[in-house]
Amino acid sequence: MGKNLTKRSEDYSKWYNELVVKADLAENSGVRGCMVIKPYGFAIWEKMQAALDKMFKETGHENAYFPLFIPKSYLSREASHVAGFAKECAVVTHYRLKNAEDGSGIIVDPDAKLEEELIVRPTSETIIWDTYRRWIQSYRDLPLLINQWANVVRWEMRTRLFLRTSEFLWQEGHTAHATEQEAIDEALQMMEVYAEFAENHMAVPVIRGTKTESERFAGALDTYCIEALMQDGKALQAGTSHFLGQNFAKAFDVKFANKEGKKEYVWATSWGVSTRLVGALIMTHSDDNGLVLPPMLAPIQVVIVPIYRGLEQLDAISEQVHPLVKELRSKGISVKYDNRDTQKPGFKFNEYELKGVPVRLAIGQRDMENGTYEVARRDTLEKETVPMDEVVAKIEFLMEDIQKNIYQKAVDYRTEHITEVDSYEEFKTELEEKGGFISAHWDGTIETEDRIKEETKATIRCIPIDVKKEEGKCMVTGKRSPNRVLFAKAY
């Protein structure tokens, strides 16, 4: 199955598209720009969701749910917010259908026009802040730390499964605070939660940073982000956290009485990650044979394939395997015993290699006689023979070792693909010949940023937080630059 994939070196985009479909993660739907997430792909998202949800709750957040539909007038209350999303909004104008009088089919009932159009949620700041006006009266109501798991719609012209679809799944946190510093601390904390999740669960190294003014979320005063590097040298924004100041509080008149009884506007944040993370997972680790999944997010961590002739051999193998399956599950390891008689072992090996199952065990008659399993790891494709009484310990070791190995491999790739340049010509050469992140000085103006984007298709991915400040001269204009920023072509 995996051998039919286009090689990454030949056509990375085609490889990705084929892999998503052939590994049974998702497929295009009958609705243009929308996808069907298949059970195996959704299982990965569920594992992501469970881990993130736990992390959110450990930092004091609670889940709620808000309406899918937002009155059009709500969006117009915060000018930069509506400007940022206006071109992506799906609009509901009527609430009823009827049969056409000429029998041609169903039509929209012209008499069922809504008094005010409804926007299908592109993001929920406006509907949530209208709600917070009723929830927040006093400093005792703060901080308000709310998250919601939902779907959103942003009408996309060019779509790609998981990476950019008109409808996608995500979580969006929306918090309200008594002071500016509390809100900034919250936004920074959530960026760190995302970074920890990406590195420890997804095994994806990320760079923490702030966005430039032109790249900020619409309506934010600051946007913090985590940026990852894919195997084709392009960057991918893996998560964002926004300090919204008092913009939405003022737009929706959300005030609280402080301890002195004086009315003040609250301070706000919002933050989110989406099913785009599944795309990041695929593109960071996978190879020409198929998916490579980190054990912490793999729906199936271990698969056991029996090799047998006749039901008598299968029964004997099954008798040996079942206690192992039970023991592994008791240790929290997800395991599948694939005793289907409709497919041969070779087909199964290919299938689970394509699906990125971290560890594969094979057991046949000779293994039964020798008291061993053949153990194969997906990340390196190495195989070894392991005694039956050592196999559980071996699997536990591999769960950690594979996670560490694929993370280190991604770190090494990123390290090799961060290049410092001082001249614009050098910048353009490195961007085309090597790709990856390019560290360069920029004069801080939108004009220079736009020029670079127009001439090279590269954008400023972030102003890194965890790097030493280094003054210099802008590679384009020669003007003073307070620090290097990271450029890259991006998804």
C-alpha positions as CSV (number, residue, x, y, z in Angstrom):
1,M,0.0,0.0,0.0
2,G,2.7,2.5,1.0
3,K,4.9,1.7,-1.9
4,N,2.4,3.4,-4.3
5,L,3.0,6.8,-2.7
6,T,4.6,9.6,-4.7
7,K,8.1,10.3,-3.2
8,R,8.5,13.4,-1.2
9,S,11.5,14.4,-3.2
10,E,9.5,14.2,-6.5
11,D,6.3,16.1,-5.4
12,Y,5.9,16.9,-1.7
13,S,2.4,18.3,-2.2
14,K,1.2,15.3,-4.1
15,W,2.8,13.0,-1.5
16,Y,0.9,14.7,1.3
17,N,-2.4,14.6,-0.5
18,E,-2.0,10.9,-1.4
19,L,-0.9,10.0,2.1
20,V,-3.9,11.6,3.8
21,V,-6.3,9.7,1.6
22,K,-4.5,6.3,1.4
23,A,-3.8,6.2,5.2
24,D,-7.6,6.6,5.7
25,L,-7.4,10.0,7.5
26,A,-9.8,12.1,5.5
27,E,-11.3,12.7,2.1
28,N,-12.9,15.5,0.2
29,S,-16.7,15.8,0.7
30,G,-19.6,16.6,-1.6
31,V,-19.4,20.2,-0.2
32,R,-16.7,22.1,-1.9
33,G,-13.8,22.9,0.4
34,C,-15.0,20.7,3.2
35,M,-13.6,17.4,4.3
36,V,-14.8,14.1,5.8
37,I,-12.5,13.1,8.7
38,K,-12.5,9.3,8.7
39,P,-12.3,7.3,11.9
40,Y,-8.5,6.8,11.9
41,G,-7.9,10.5,11.3
42,F,-10.6,11.5,13.9
43,A,-8.9,9.1,16.4
44,I,-5.7,11.2,16.1
45,W,-7.7,14.4,16.6
46,E,-9.5,12.9,19.6
47,K,-6.1,12.1,21.2
48,M,-4.9,15.6,20.6
49,Q,-8.2,17.0,22.0
50,A,-8.0,14.9,25.1
51,A,-4.4,15.9,25.9
52,L,-5.1,19.6,25.3
53,D,-8.3,19.6,27.2
54,K,-6.5,18.1,30.2
55,M,-3.9,20.8,29.9
56,F,-6.5,23.6,29.7
57,K,-8.3,22.3,32.7
58,E,-5.1,22.1,34.7
59,T,-4.6,25.8,34.0
60,G,-8.0,26.6,35.4
61,H,-10.1,26.8,32.2
62,E,-13.6,25.5,31.8
63,N,-15.5,24.3,28.7
64,A,-18.7,26.0,27.4
65,Y,-20.5,26.2,24.1
66,F,-21.7,29.2,22.2
67,P,-24.0,29.6,19.1
68,L,-22.8,28.7,15.6
69,F,-24.7,31.8,14.2
70,I,-23.6,35.3,14.9
71,P,-25.8,38.4,14.1
72,K,-24.1,40.5,11.4
73,S,-24.3,43.6,13.5
74,Y,-22.1,42.0,16.2
75,L,-19.2,41.7,13.7
76,S,-19.4,45.4,12.8
77,R,-18.8,46.5,16.4
78,E,-15.0,45.9,16.3
79,A,-13.7,47.5,13.1
80,S,-10.4,45.7,12.6
81,H,-12.0,42.4,13.5
82,V,-14.7,42.6,10.8
83,A,-12.2,43.8,8.3
84,G,-10.0,40.8,9.0
85,F,-12.8,38.2,8.4
86,A,-15.2,40.0,6.0
87,K,-14.0,38.1,2.9
88,E,-14.3,34.7,4.5
89,C,-17.8,34.8,6.0
90,A,-20.6,32.5,5.1
91,V,-24.0,34.3,5.5
92,V,-27.4,32.9,6.3
93,T,-30.2,35.1,4.7
94,H,-33.3,32.9,4.8
95,Y,-34.8,30.4,7.2
96,R,-37.1,28.2,5.0
97,L,-37.3,26.3,1.8
98,K,-40.4,25.4,-0.3
99,N,-41.3,23.5,-3.4
100,A,-41.2,25.6,-6.6
101,E,-44.7,26.2,-8.1
102,D,-43.5,24.9,-11.5
103,G,-42.4,21.6,-9.9
104,S,-38.8,22.2,-10.7
105,G,-37.6,21.4,-7.2
106,I,-36.9,23.0,-3.9
107,I,-36.3,26.8,-3.7
108,V,-35.5,29.3,-1.0
109,D,-38.8,30.8,0.2
110,P,-38.5,34.6,-0.6
111,D,-41.0,35.3,2.2
112,A,-38.7,33.8,4.8
113,K,-36.0,36.4,4.7
114,L,-34.3,37.0,8.1
115,E,-34.6,40.5,9.5
116,E,-30.9,40.4,10.2
117,E,-28.5,38.1,8.4
118,L,-26.6,35.6,10.5
119,I,-22.9,34.9,10.0
120,V,-21.8,31.2,10.3
121,R,-19.1,31.4,13.0
122,P,-15.6,32.2,11.6
123,T,-14.4,32.8,15.2
124,S,-16.5,33.5,18.3
125,E,-15.1,36.7,19.9
126,T,-18.2,38.8,19.1
127,I,-20.9,36.4,20.3
128,I,-18.9,35.5,23.4
129,W,-18.2,39.1,24.4
130,D,-21.9,39.9,24.0
131,T,-22.5,37.1,26.5
132,Y,-19.7,38.2,28.9
133,R,-21.5,41.5,29.3
134,R,-24.2,39.6,31.2
135,W,-21.7,37.4,33.1
136,I,-19.3,40.0,34.4
137,Q,-20.4,42.7,36.9
138,S,-17.7,42.7,39.6
139,Y,-14.0,41.9,40.1
140,R,-15.3,38.8,41.9
141,D,-16.4,37.5,38.5
142,L,-12.8,37.7,37.2
143,P,-10.8,36.1,35.8
144,L,-13.3,34.4,33.5
145,L,-11.5,31.4,31.8
146,I,-13.6,29.8,29.1
147,N,-12.8,27.4,26.3
148,Q,-15.0,25.9,23.7
149,W,-14.5,23.0,21.3
150,A,-16.3,23.8,18.1
151,N,-16.4,24.0,14.3
152,V,-15.9,27.2,12.4
153,V,-16.3,28.2,8.8
154,R,-13.9,30.5,6.8
155,W,-14.7,30.4,3.1
156,E,-11.5,29.3,1.5
157,M,-10.8,29.4,-2.3
158,R,-7.9,27.0,-2.3
159,T,-8.2,24.1,0.1
160,R,-6.1,21.2,1.3
161,L,-7.2,18.4,3.6
162,F,-6.5,19.4,7.3
163,L,-4.2,22.3,6.4
164,R,-6.9,24.7,4.9
165,T,-10.5,23.8,4.6
166,S,-13.7,25.9,4.6
167,E,-14.9,24.2,7.7
168,F,-12.6,22.9,10.4
169,L,-12.6,21.8,14.0
170,W,-10.8,23.7,16.7
171,Q,-10.8,24.9,20.2
172,E,-11.0,28.6,21.1
173,G,-10.3,30.0,24.5
174,H,-11.7,33.4,25.5
175,T,-10.7,34.9,28.8
176,A,-11.5,38.1,30.7
177,H,-9.2,39.7,33.3
178,A,-9.1,42.6,35.7
179,T,-5.7,44.0,34.6
180,E,-3.6,44.3,31.5
181,Q,-0.7,42.3,32.9
182,E,-3.0,39.4,33.9
183,A,-4.3,39.2,30.3
184,I,-0.8,39.4,28.8
185,D,0.3,36.6,31.3
186,E,-2.6,34.5,30.2
187,A,-1.8,34.9,26.5
188,L,1.8,34.0,27.1
189,Q,0.8,31.0,29.3
190,M,-1.4,29.6,26.5
191,M,1.3,29.9,23.9
192,E,3.5,27.9,26.3
193,V,0.8,25.3,26.7
194,Y,0.6,24.9,22.9
195,A,4.4,24.7,22.7
196,E,4.5,22.0,25.4
197,F,1.8,20.0,23.6
198,A,3.5,20.3,20.2
199,E,6.9,19.2,21.5
200,N,6.0,16.6,24.2
201,H,2.9,15.0,22.5
202,M,3.3,15.7,18.8
203,A,7.2,15.5,18.9
204,V,7.2,18.7,16.8
205,P,9.8,21.3,17.8
206,V,8.4,24.9,17.6
207,I,9.7,28.4,17.8
208,R,7.9,30.7,20.2
209,G,7.5,34.3,19.0
210,T,5.3,37.3,18.4
211,K,3.7,38.2,15.1
212,T,4.3,41.5,13.3
213,E,1.5,44.1,13.2
214,S,0.4,43.0,9.7
215,E,0.3,39.3,10.7
216,R,-1.6,39.7,13.9
217,F,-5.1,38.4,14.5
218,A,-7.7,40.9,13.5
219,G,-8.6,42.9,16.6
220,A,-5.5,41.9,18.7
221,L,-2.9,44.2,20.2
222,D,-0.4,41.3,20.2
223,T,-0.4,37.8,18.7
224,Y,1.9,35.1,20.2
225,C,2.6,32.1,18.1
226,I,4.4,28.8,17.7
227,E,6.0,28.1,14.3
228,A,7.0,24.7,13.1
229,L,9.1,23.6,10.1
230,M,7.8,21.0,7.7
231,Q,10.0,18.6,5.7
232,D,9.7,20.6,2.5
233,G,11.3,23.7,4.2
234,K,8.0,25.5,4.6
235,A,6.8,26.9,7.9
236,L,3.5,26.1,9.5
237,Q,1.8,28.2,12.2
238,A,0.8,25.6,14.7
239,G,-1.0,27.7,17.3
240,T,-1.7,31.3,18.2
241,S,-2.6,33.2,21.4
242,H,-3.9,36.8,21.3
243,F,-3.7,39.7,23.7
244,L,-6.8,41.6,22.8
245,G,-6.5,44.5,25.2
246,Q,-9.8,46.2,25.9
247,N,-11.0,46.3,22.2
248,F,-13.8,43.8,22.6
249,A,-14.7,44.9,26.1
250,K,-15.3,48.4,24.7
251,A,-17.1,47.2,21.6
252,F,-19.6,45.2,23.7
253,D,-19.5,47.4,26.9
254,V,-18.1,44.8,29.2
255,K,-17.3,46.5,32.5
256,F,-16.6,45.4,36.0
257,A,-16.7,47.2,39.4
258,N,-13.2,47.1,40.9
259,K,-12.5,46.8,44.6
260,E,-13.0,50.5,45.0
261,G,-16.4,50.3,43.2
262,K,-15.1,52.1,40.2
263,K,-16.3,50.8,36.7
264,E,-13.5,49.6,34.4
265,Y,-13.3,47.8,31.1
266,V,-12.0,44.2,31.3
267,W,-8.9,43.0,29.5
268,A,-9.2,40.1,27.1
269,T,-7.4,37.2,25.4
270,S,-8.3,34.5,22.8
271,W,-6.3,31.5,21.7
272,G,-6.8,28.5,19.5
273,V,-5.5,25.4,17.6
274,S,-7.3,23.4,15.0
275,T,-7.3,20.2,13.0
276,R,-4.4,21.8,11.1
277,L,-2.3,20.1,13.8
278,V,-3.0,16.8,12.1
279,G,-1.5,18.2,8.9
280,A,1.5,19.4,10.9
281,L,2.0,15.9,12.4
282,I,1.9,14.3,9.0
283,M,4.3,16.6,7.3
284,T,6.9,16.7,10.2
285,H,7.5,13.0,10.6
286,S,6.1,10.9,7.8
287,D,8.2,9.3,5.0
288,D,7.9,7.7,1.6
289,N,6.4,4.5,3.1
290,G,3.5,6.4,4.9
291,L,2.7,7.9,8.2
292,V,5.1,8.0,11.1
293,L,3.1,8.8,14.3
294,P,4.5,9.6,17.7
295,P,3.4,6.9,20.2
296,M,1.6,9.5,22.4
297,L,-0.9,10.3,19.6
298,A,-1.0,7.1,17.6
299,P,-4.6,5.5,17.7
300,I,-2.9,2.1,17.6
301,Q,0.4,2.0,19.4
302,V,1.1,-1.7,18.9
303,V,-0.2,-4.1,16.3
304,I,0.3,-7.9,16.5
305,V,0.2,-9.9,13.2
306,P,-0.1,-13.7,13.4
307,I,1.6,-15.7,10.6
308,Y,0.0,-19.1,10.4
309,R,-1.2,-22.0,8.2
310,G,-4.5,-23.3,9.2
311,L,-6.9,-22.6,12.1
312,E,-5.0,-24.9,14.5
313,Q,-1.9,-22.7,14.3
314,L,-4.0,-19.5,14.5
315,D,-5.7,-20.8,17.7
316,A,-2.3,-21.7,19.3
317,I,-0.9,-18.2,18.4
318,S,-4.1,-16.5,19.7
319,E,-3.8,-18.4,23.0
320,Q,-0.3,-17.0,23.3
321,V,-1.1,-13.5,22.2
322,H,-4.3,-12.7,24.3
323,P,-2.5,-12.5,27.7
324,L,0.0,-10.1,26.1
325,V,-2.8,-7.9,24.7
326,K,-4.4,-7.8,28.1
327,E,-1.2,-6.9,29.9
328,L,-0.3,-4.1,27.4
329,R,-3.8,-2.6,27.7
330,S,-3.5,-2.7,31.5
331,K,-0.4,-0.5,31.1
332,G,-2.3,2.0,29.0
333,I,-0.9,0.9,25.7
334,S,-3.4,0.6,22.8
335,V,-2.9,-2.6,21.0
336,K,-4.6,-4.4,18.1
337,Y,-4.4,-8.1,17.4
338,D,-5.1,-8.4,13.7
339,N,-6.2,-12.0,13.1
340,R,-8.3,-11.3,10.0
341,D,-8.2,-14.2,7.6
342,T,-9.2,-12.0,4.6
343,Q,-5.7,-10.5,4.2
344,K,-2.2,-12.0,4.1
345,P,0.5,-10.9,6.6
346,G,2.4,-9.0,3.9
347,F,-0.6,-6.9,3.2
348,K,-1.1,-6.2,6.9
349,F,2.6,-5.2,7.3
350,N,2.2,-2.7,4.5
351,E,-1.1,-1.4,5.8
352,Y,0.2,-0.7,9.3
353,E,3.4,0.8,8.0
354,L,1.3,3.2,5.8
355,K,-0.8,4.0,8.9
356,G,2.2,4.8,11.0
357,V,1.6,2.3,13.8
358,P,4.8,2.8,16.0
359,V,5.4,-0.9,16.9
360,R,4.6,-4.1,15.0
361,L,4.9,-7.6,16.4
362,A,4.8,-10.7,14.2
363,I,4.5,-14.2,15.5
364,G,4.5,-17.5,13.6
365,Q,5.0,-21.2,14.3
366,R,8.8,-20.9,14.4
367,D,8.5,-17.9,16.9
368,M,6.1,-20.0,19.0
369,E,8.7,-22.8,19.1
370,N,11.6,-20.4,19.9
371,G,9.6,-18.4,22.4
372,T,10.1,-15.1,20.6
373,Y,8.4,-12.2,18.8
374,E,9.7,-10.3,15.8
375,V,9.5,-6.6,16.8
376,A,9.6,-3.9,14.2
377,R,9.7,-0.1,14.9
378,R,8.1,2.2,12.4
379,D,10.4,5.2,12.7
380,T,13.6,3.4,11.7
381,L,12.0,0.3,10.1
382,E,14.5,-1.8,12.2
383,K,13.5,-5.4,13.2
384,E,14.7,-7.6,16.0
385,T,13.8,-10.8,17.7
386,V,12.8,-10.5,21.3
387,P,12.1,-13.2,23.8
388,M,8.5,-13.5,24.9
389,D,9.3,-12.8,28.5
390,E,11.0,-9.5,27.6
391,V,8.6,-8.2,25.0
392,V,6.5,-6.0,27.3
393,A,9.6,-4.3,28.6
394,K,10.8,-3.8,25.1
395,I,7.5,-2.3,24.0
396,E,7.5,0.1,27.0
397,F,11.0,1.2,26.0
398,L,10.1,1.7,22.4
399,M,7.1,3.9,23.3
400,E,9.5,6.3,24.8
401,D,12.4,5.8,22.4
402,I,10.4,6.3,19.3
403,Q,8.8,9.5,20.7
404,K,12.3,10.9,21.5
405,N,13.8,9.7,18.2
406,I,11.3,11.4,15.9
407,Y,11.4,14.6,18.0
408,Q,15.2,14.7,17.7
409,K,15.1,14.0,14.0
410,A,12.7,16.9,13.6
411,V,15.0,19.2,15.8
412,D,18.0,18.2,13.7
413,Y,16.2,19.0,10.5
414,R,15.1,22.4,11.8
415,T,18.6,23.2,13.1
416,E,20.1,22.5,9.6
417,H,17.4,24.7,8.0
418,I,17.8,27.9,10.1
419,T,20.1,30.2,8.2
420,E,21.4,33.6,9.1
421,V,21.9,36.1,6.3
422,D,22.8,39.8,6.2
423,S,22.1,40.8,2.6
424,Y,18.9,40.6,0.5
425,E,20.7,38.8,-2.3
426,E,21.9,36.1,0.1
427,F,18.4,35.9,1.5
428,K,16.8,35.3,-1.9
429,T,19.4,32.7,-2.8
430,E,19.1,30.7,0.5
431,L,15.3,30.9,0.3
432,E,15.2,29.3,-3.2
433,E,18.1,26.8,-2.8
434,K,17.7,25.7,0.8
435,G,14.4,27.0,2.2
436,G,13.6,26.7,5.9
437,F,13.7,29.5,8.4
438,I,15.9,32.5,7.4
439,S,17.1,34.8,10.2
440,A,17.6,38.3,9.0
441,H,17.3,41.9,10.1
442,W,14.2,43.9,9.2
443,D,13.6,47.6,9.7
444,G,10.2,47.1,11.3
445,T,8.1,48.8,8.6
446,I,5.1,47.2,6.9
447,E,6.4,48.6,3.6
448,T,9.6,46.6,3.7
449,E,7.7,43.5,5.0
450,D,5.2,43.8,2.1
451,R,8.0,44.2,-0.5
452,I,9.8,41.1,0.7
453,K,6.5,39.1,0.6
454,E,5.7,40.4,-2.9
455,E,9.2,39.7,-4.3
456,T,10.0,36.4,-2.6
457,K,6.6,34.9,-1.3
458,A,8.3,34.7,2.2
459,T,6.7,36.2,5.2
460,I,7.9,37.1,8.7
461,R,6.8,34.0,10.6
462,C,7.6,35.5,14.0
463,I,9.9,37.7,16.1
464,P,11.4,35.0,18.3
465,I,11.0,35.4,22.0
466,D,13.8,33.0,23.2
467,V,16.8,34.5,21.3
468,K,19.4,37.1,22.4
469,K,18.7,40.6,21.1
470,E,21.1,41.6,18.3
471,E,21.0,45.0,16.7
472,G,21.9,45.3,13.0
473,K,20.8,46.8,9.7
474,C,17.8,45.8,7.6
475,M,18.9,43.5,4.8
476,V,16.7,45.5,2.4
477,T,16.8,49.2,3.4
478,G,20.0,49.3,5.6
479,K,18.0,51.1,8.3
480,R,18.4,50.2,12.0
481,S,17.0,46.9,13.1
482,P,16.6,46.0,16.8
483,N,16.7,42.3,16.3
484,R,16.6,39.5,13.8
485,V,13.3,38.0,12.7
486,L,12.5,34.7,11.1
487,F,11.3,34.6,7.5
488,A,10.0,31.5,5.6
489,K,7.6,30.5,2.9
490,A,4.6,29.1,4.7
491,Y,1.4,27.1,4.5
